[in-house]
Amino acid sequence: MKNGKNRDELYEFLIECSRNNNIEKWNRWRAEHLEDKIDLSHRNLSHLDLSSINLTDTDLSDANLSFSNLNRAKVFNSNLSNANLSHSNLSSSKFGNSKLSGASIRSSNLYRSKFNYSNISEVDLSYSQIIETDFSNSSIDRVDFFKSSLQKVNFKDTKLQKVSFNSASLYRVDFRNSSRIEELTLLNAELTTVNICKSLVDEVDLLNANTVYLNIINEC
């Protein structure tokens, strides 16, 4: 192999770097092997400190990253299909151009994280802190934001289809620049200063929602 390490050796190397608080060692090695895609699929990476790690071009499908610290992590162009990211710190992390279909990001911190240009389908984002998070230019399909707190989230040029914000809290969330919204449910949600463009919306269900300054604009 180009990287000189087989799949098991890569996994053990990453565990060693994390446990020795030396993620920079992993990053230096990764910088020397930028052309290689790293396979960490189906691996147990839970409860690890992976802050500031470079996991660009990495296969993390079906990996267990629950309760991990991924603060400021770079996870560009990676496959996180069916990965478990629940109860994790993803603040200021970058997941741009990644595939997250079937992932669980339940009860996680997404403060200022970036998921732009990503495929986010059938993802559990319930009970999470989603503040100043960037979902721009992404496809968000059948995603559950149940009881999550969303503040100043960027949905610009994002397609939202069959997305549930039931019992969630939305503050200063602007959907006006979304490319398309189909079947948006906001049952029992708390909405404060939320803007939705009527011409882009196929169906919005606001049953029992508590709205303060909800603006449904005819034309945007």
Buried (B, 14 or more C-beta within 10 A) or exposed (E): EEBEBEBEEBBEBBBEBBEEEEBEBBBEBBEEBEEBEBBBBBBBBBBBBBBBBBBBBBBBBBBBBBBBBBBBBBBBBBBBBBBBBBBBBBBBBBBBBBBBBBBBBBBBBBBBBBBBBBBBBBBBBBBBBBBBBBBBBBBBBBBBBBBBBBBBBBBBBBBBBBBBBBBBBBBBBBBBBBBEBBBBBBBBBBBBBBBBBEEBBEEBBBEEBEBEEBBBEEEE
